[in-house]
Amino acid sequence: MSTTAQLTPAAPPIAKQTTVGNYFVSNYPPFSFWKPEFVQDALAALERPASSNPRSAIPNPQSTPLGVYLHIPFCRKRCHFCYFKVYTDKDSSAIRGYIEAALRELALYAAKPALAGRKANFVYFGGGTPSYLSVDQLAHLTQGMKQLIPWDEAEEVTFECEPGTLTSHKLEAIREMGVTRLSLGVENFDDHILEINGRAHHSKEIARAYSFARELGFPQINIDLIAGMVEETESNWRECVRKTIQMSPDSVTIYQMEVPYNTGIYQQMKASGQLTAPVADWETKRAWTGWAFAELEKAGYTVGSAYTAVKNKDTARFLYRDRLWAGADLIGLGVASFGHLQGTHYQNQHDFEPYVNAVQSGQLPLYRALTPTADERLIREFILQLKLGRTQCDYFQKKFGVDVRRRFAAPLQRLRDWGFGEVEDGTVRLNRAGLLQVDRLLHEFFLPEHQNARYA
């Protein structure tokens, strides 16, 4: 980073209280810039064979990894902090219809030139609650998916679970599907905290599900925790971390509680005229997450990103994350799902009936899209990879022909002056203090037109 003397603006003020809005940065440009009028660009991208993709930033577009994401939007209860598209009122007939729609949607993609001859490198079942589906439904769904886009060369298949939906029989079926990373949405181990935050499971179900999963030999079992839930205390948080370490999962993910507009917590805030969310403040959440990472490191884990720690970094991976943050293609299936193909980002219809109706009529259920410029694609990969805590300058030079030390000289200098980062030996690094608040720092790299815009 430049050592030229200059007036450095103060670091952006740290918002102490948790207020409504999106904090987590998962893509770029912001979703609010994705528009229905750009859907035609996504459809045009699908008609181009992968080998002729003019927007690819690598020599052989055919080698771009392909992922498949399927959103299973069904839950036993809606968590008060959940901002994903979920339904708790669908009967078995509606669920069967949704599964058939998802398979038909994948068939529409499989017939496109952009997907010709390509196999899935990674697969992700997210929700909602994928484990809400029955064993028969899971078997029918996954068998159909594999026939359309083969998984036989997939390096990772991830499956999200709610502990209370898991039995030994269902876990056996999930293992037989080829799942390599089982992610348990634990969030907290205290029944009162789980109940007041709207979680459907209880603490005893966590231990039972984890024991079943261990017996079946899943290659990677992940435990999700959330720092700063409603009525969570420091003593409770420390006990959650202690129990997690005692269980010794292969990996742990920790998210700091945010309160987007489409959450139950926000609706309660709005009804009562509250401006501050009834959850831990940002300073507390960062302190708790930092303490948890330190305890996990004492137990032999390695912190691999702003949210993850792994027991063995050679065997426990987050391939879905790493591939997407490096520009992989992703077929996004299901209601409100996000995808990326041949340089264009897209999102499906937000609601159940419009999604199902579009697919049943033989149309891809696209709602909005955006094709980023070359500079926006560079920014996207750079900021997302900063969440790992370090990224290599050579990667961007080879892929985009850009020296990121020059392109991002000003924001990188600010991070250094604020005491959050450094560039050394061709590597951009964030220290732990920077990593714990990385999502707010990433806005320093946004283009001016994106910096003060609503994110989602």
Summary of the structure (lengths in Angstrom):
residues: 456
radius of gyration: 21.6
end to end distance: 31.9
largest distance: 67.3
contacts: 1488
relative contact order: 0.17
helix: 43%
strand: 18%
